[in-house]
Amino acid sequence: MVLEDLLTPEGAERKPWHMLPLGALYASIAVFLALWIFREQASLIVVFLTVMACIPLVYKIIKLEEDKEIKIDKEAGILREHRKALISFMYLFFGFVIAFSIWFIALPASMVQDLFATQMFTINSINNQVTGNLLTGNAAGLGLLWSIIANNLKVLFFCVFFSFFYGAGMIFILTWNASVIASAIGSFVRSNVEKAAASEGLMRVASYSHVYAIGMTRYMTHGIFEILAYFIGGLAGGLISIAIIRHRMGEKIFNKVMLDALDLILLAIAVTLFAGIIEVYVTPLIV
């Protein structure tokens, strides 16, 4: 009750940047509890605990968005209003990424292994797939692009699916992705700290900050578009779910919500395609 009442949905949309420290707080508390109580299963428990903390707020925001459908007639106006919710969700996600990545860098290696074991396994699997594409000569062509887009579309589908059946269920997939991205950033920083370790004082802090900034840029250049697409799809699934519960099929408001949800899904697909292009042709240029 304490965590879910720290911010109202109206406050989240009015001042979305408040979601960033809130997301960092949720993730940090989850890290502490996962290591303290469930250390052997910490890599998954940390995701579940983070999700449990933010589901009430995320669900209330989705319900608030559905209420706007009744008050606003024009489709363009509705989409502009949904932008507020999407921005607040993005800030929440960045809060997760920042907190998880900082804990990855700051904690001892043994704790990091326990806390992010499953995430690192996922990253290694992805890297092996990319290496395979490089060896077969597909990296510069459409093979890798299609593989990435197909995978991202699958994740987008699950976001819509989870939100439809579980209300704010998309937040589980997004929190998991945040932990994986944070692990990739943290691993990048840890493997590039020799320069920082050799420095002293302010130079050492500056070196760490520089490496962290590069890592964040490398993985979020395309990641920001992927996550935005997933949130758009999740919002669409949540709107459909609430519309079915609160309205009868065939009613004007029901049809309006369904049309809005369809527009959101199409927009999410377009953003997913763009994110795939960025990941294949832009991200590799960031060293």
C-alpha positions as MATLAB code, in Angstrom:
seq = 'MVLEDLLTPEGAERKPWHMLPLGALYASIAVFLALWIFREQASLIVVFLTVMACIPLVYKIIKLEEDKEIKIDKEAGILREHRKALISFMYLFFGFVIAFSIWFIALPASMVQDLFATQMFTINSINNQVTGNLLTGNAAGLGLLWSIIANNLKVLFFCVFFSFFYGAGMIFILTWNASVIASAIGSFVRSNVEKAAASEGLMRVASYSHVYAIGMTRYMTHGIFEILAYFIGGLAGGLISIAIIRHRMGEKIFNKVMLDALDLILLAIAVTLFAGIIEVYVTPLIV';
ca = [
       0.000    0.000    0.000;
       2.821    2.413    0.793;
       4.637    2.123   -2.544;
       1.547    2.196   -4.736;
       0.250    5.411   -3.151;
       3.427    7.457   -3.580;
       2.115    8.950   -6.836;
      -1.378    9.295   -8.307;
      -2.074    8.616  -12.011;
      -3.052   12.260  -12.485;
       0.217   13.336  -10.867;
       2.175   10.909  -13.042;
       0.735   12.441  -16.220;
       1.009   16.012  -14.974;
       4.656   15.599  -13.880;
       5.901   12.463  -15.663;
       9.523   13.029  -14.583;
       8.454   12.016  -11.078;
       8.149    8.488  -12.434;
      11.926    8.245  -12.933;
      12.943    8.373   -9.243;
       9.878    6.283   -8.429;
      11.010    3.581  -10.857;
      14.516    3.708   -9.420;
      13.072    3.357   -5.907;
      10.899    0.370   -6.897;
      13.874   -1.362   -8.554;
      16.272   -0.636   -5.671;
      13.887   -1.990   -3.041;
      13.395   -5.085   -5.198;
      17.183   -5.556   -5.452;
      17.556   -5.353   -1.682;
      14.708   -7.795   -0.948;
      15.721  -10.244   -3.689;
      19.297  -10.493   -2.398;
      18.266  -10.562    1.242;
      15.430  -13.087    1.118;
      15.508  -14.912   -2.252;
      19.177  -14.818   -3.227;
      19.220  -18.159   -5.057;
      16.370  -17.021   -7.342;
      17.197  -13.313   -7.194;
      17.478  -12.744  -10.962;
      13.770  -13.467  -11.459;
      12.480  -12.391   -8.056;
      13.897   -8.886   -8.548;
      11.721   -8.521  -11.658;
       8.592   -9.827   -9.927;
       9.029   -7.550   -6.917;
       9.532   -4.511   -9.142;
       6.419   -5.407  -11.129;
       4.352   -5.918   -7.979;
       5.240   -2.428   -6.773;
       4.227   -0.582   -9.935;
       1.249   -2.586  -11.279;
      -1.395   -0.641   -9.270;
      -0.174    2.719  -10.592;
       0.228    1.499  -14.179;
      -3.274   -0.013  -14.166;
      -4.766    3.224  -12.805;
      -3.052    5.199  -15.568;
      -4.517    2.866  -18.211;
      -7.991    3.265  -16.670;
      -7.510    7.045  -16.710;
      -6.701    6.855  -20.408;
      -9.863    4.870  -21.091;
     -11.920    7.502  -19.253;
     -10.580   10.125  -21.643;
     -12.220    8.281  -24.532;
     -15.623    9.407  -23.226;
     -14.653   13.063  -22.904;
     -12.714   13.576  -26.153;
     -14.380   13.152  -29.543;
     -11.562   13.655  -32.037;
      -9.107   10.811  -32.570;
      -6.151   13.195  -32.853;
      -7.019   14.683  -29.471;
      -7.171   11.253  -27.878;
      -3.756   10.296  -29.247;
      -2.293   13.540  -27.886;
      -3.723   12.706  -24.466;
      -2.271    9.183  -24.614;
       1.129   10.774  -25.142;
       1.118   11.890  -21.497;
       0.705    8.308  -20.298;
       3.397    7.039  -22.658;
       5.872    9.653  -21.458;
       5.222    8.719  -17.830;
       5.732    5.024  -18.670;
       9.034    5.827  -20.391;
      10.284    7.717  -17.350;
       9.335    4.733  -15.181;
      11.266    2.418  -17.484;
      14.355    4.647  -17.430;
      14.163    4.633  -13.645;
      14.346    0.833  -13.743;
      17.285    0.838  -16.164;
      19.296    3.406  -14.221;
      18.778    1.677  -10.874;
      19.472   -1.852  -12.154;
      22.581   -0.770  -14.084;
      24.020    1.169  -11.137;
      23.507   -1.811   -8.828;
      25.133   -4.054  -11.465;
      28.206   -1.807  -11.444;
      28.344   -1.128   -7.698;
      27.704   -4.560   -6.190;
      30.414   -7.214   -5.716;
      30.798   -9.722   -8.542;
      29.280  -12.571   -6.506;
      26.100  -10.586   -5.836;
      25.887   -9.470   -9.469;
      26.104  -13.102  -10.557;
      23.184  -14.026   -8.315;
      21.108  -10.935   -9.120;
      21.479  -10.921  -12.914;
      22.287  -14.557  -13.794;
      19.248  -15.134  -16.005;
      19.628  -11.744  -17.667;
      23.269  -12.438  -18.546;
      22.303  -15.832  -19.976;
      19.778  -14.047  -22.203;
      22.385  -11.505  -23.330;
      24.883  -14.273  -24.171;
      22.221  -16.052  -26.230;
      21.515  -12.858  -28.174;
      25.240  -12.244  -28.732;
      25.706  -15.798  -30.014;
      22.885  -15.289  -32.489;
      24.414  -12.035  -33.725;
      27.838  -13.710  -34.025;
      26.260  -16.469  -36.090;
      24.763  -13.911  -38.445;
      28.147  -12.194  -38.747;
      29.839  -15.492  -39.653;
      27.240  -16.263  -42.314;
      27.504  -12.773  -43.782;
      23.925  -11.726  -43.002;
      24.727   -8.853  -40.641;
      24.854   -6.209  -43.353;
      21.824   -7.532  -45.195;
      18.150   -8.029  -44.577;
      18.594  -11.339  -42.758;
      19.590   -9.853  -39.418;
      17.167   -6.950  -39.848;
      14.234   -9.273  -40.374;
      15.316  -11.494  -37.475;
      15.428   -8.516  -35.092;
      12.150   -7.044  -36.335;
      10.407  -10.424  -36.090;
      11.619  -10.863  -32.508;
      10.561   -7.331  -31.567;
       7.134   -7.828  -33.128;
       6.774  -11.002  -31.062;
       7.569   -9.043  -27.886;
       5.091   -6.357  -28.987;
       2.412   -9.018  -29.433;
       3.067  -10.331  -25.924;
       2.772   -6.801  -24.517;
      -0.665   -6.443  -26.125;
      -1.593   -9.971  -25.032;
      -0.481   -9.529  -21.423;
      -2.204   -6.164  -21.079;
      -5.418   -7.568  -22.526;
      -5.577  -10.551  -20.173;
      -3.816   -9.131  -17.107;
      -4.646   -5.411  -17.249;
      -1.198   -3.930  -16.669;
       0.560   -7.204  -17.484;
       2.792   -5.556  -20.073;
       4.803   -4.061  -17.228;
       6.269   -7.513  -16.514;
       7.753   -7.751  -20.014;
       8.990   -4.170  -19.869;
      10.579   -4.653  -16.434;
      12.299   -7.793  -17.668;
      13.629   -5.871  -20.677;
      14.812   -3.094  -18.362;
      16.793   -5.619  -16.304;
      18.347   -7.134  -19.452;
      19.313   -3.741  -20.897;
      20.701   -2.667  -17.520;
      22.751   -5.872  -17.352;
      24.164   -5.190  -20.812;
      25.065   -1.620  -19.814;
      26.571   -2.748  -16.517;
      28.581   -5.478  -18.206;
      29.855   -2.968  -20.778;
      30.950   -0.593  -18.025;
      32.626   -3.324  -15.942;
      34.614   -4.520  -18.955;
      35.806   -1.003  -19.756;
      36.847    0.251  -16.314;
      40.613   -0.223  -16.686;
      41.045    3.420  -17.661;
      38.843    4.551  -14.808;
      40.626    2.293  -12.311;
      43.989    3.802  -13.262;
      42.735    7.347  -12.651;
      42.343    9.154   -9.364;
      39.868   11.565   -7.781;
      37.702   13.557  -10.147;
      39.363   11.994  -13.186;
      38.277    8.570  -12.001;
      34.682    9.711  -11.521;
      34.741   11.369  -14.953;
      36.098    8.169  -16.557;
      33.380    6.034  -14.985;
      30.748    8.558  -16.044;
      32.102    8.597  -19.603;
      32.022    4.803  -19.918;
      28.527    4.674  -18.400;
      27.283    7.341  -20.828;
      28.684    5.389  -23.793;
      27.053    2.190  -22.552;
      23.707    3.909  -22.042;
      23.877    5.492  -25.513;
      24.876    2.222  -27.161;
      21.933    0.247  -25.857;
      19.280    2.953  -25.685;
      19.794    4.423  -29.158;
      17.461    1.779  -30.553;
      16.118    0.618  -27.193;
      14.162    3.809  -26.574;
      12.122    3.194  -29.731;
      11.598   -0.492  -28.960;
      10.362    0.258  -25.448;
       8.123    3.069  -26.706;
       6.549    0.627  -29.176;
       5.982   -1.929  -26.411;
       4.342    0.660  -24.173;
       2.099    1.799  -27.033;
       1.063   -1.806  -27.658;
       0.573   -2.435  -23.947;
      -1.619    0.654  -23.643;
      -3.707   -0.569  -26.583;
      -4.180   -3.994  -24.994;
      -5.130   -2.418  -21.676;
      -7.690   -0.150  -23.349;
      -9.303   -3.109  -25.101;
      -9.461   -5.064  -21.844;
     -11.096   -2.217  -19.907;
     -13.495   -1.461  -22.778;
     -14.744   -5.058  -22.806;
     -15.270   -4.986  -19.045;
     -16.953   -1.580  -18.823;
     -18.903   -1.321  -22.082;
     -21.105   -3.471  -24.257;
     -19.991   -4.587  -27.694;
     -21.587   -2.408  -30.342;
     -21.905    0.685  -28.162;
     -20.510    3.902  -29.603;
     -17.892    4.282  -26.868;
     -16.842    0.631  -27.260;
     -16.309    1.078  -31.001;
     -14.430    4.303  -30.339;
     -12.041    2.629  -27.897;
     -11.458   -0.285  -30.272;
     -10.652    2.109  -33.123;
      -8.262    3.999  -30.881;
      -6.595    0.744  -29.803;
      -6.188   -0.308  -33.437;
      -4.522    3.022  -34.247;
      -2.161    2.508  -31.318;
      -1.247   -1.021  -32.443;
      -0.500    0.173  -35.986;
       1.620    2.987  -34.559;
       3.459    0.486  -32.345;
       4.238   -1.709  -35.368;
       5.607    1.287  -37.277;
       7.834    2.302  -34.350;
       9.032   -1.315  -34.017;
      10.106   -1.386  -37.670;
      11.974    1.900  -37.214;
      13.677    0.582  -34.068;
      14.883   -2.483  -35.965;
      16.493   -0.329  -38.651;
      18.228    1.779  -36.002;
      19.495   -1.332  -34.184;
      21.009   -2.891  -37.295;
      22.474    0.133  -39.073;
      23.097    2.781  -36.374;
      23.786    1.103  -33.018;
      26.845   -0.903  -34.260;
      28.539    2.422  -35.127;
      28.564    3.408  -31.434;
      31.762    1.987  -29.943;
];
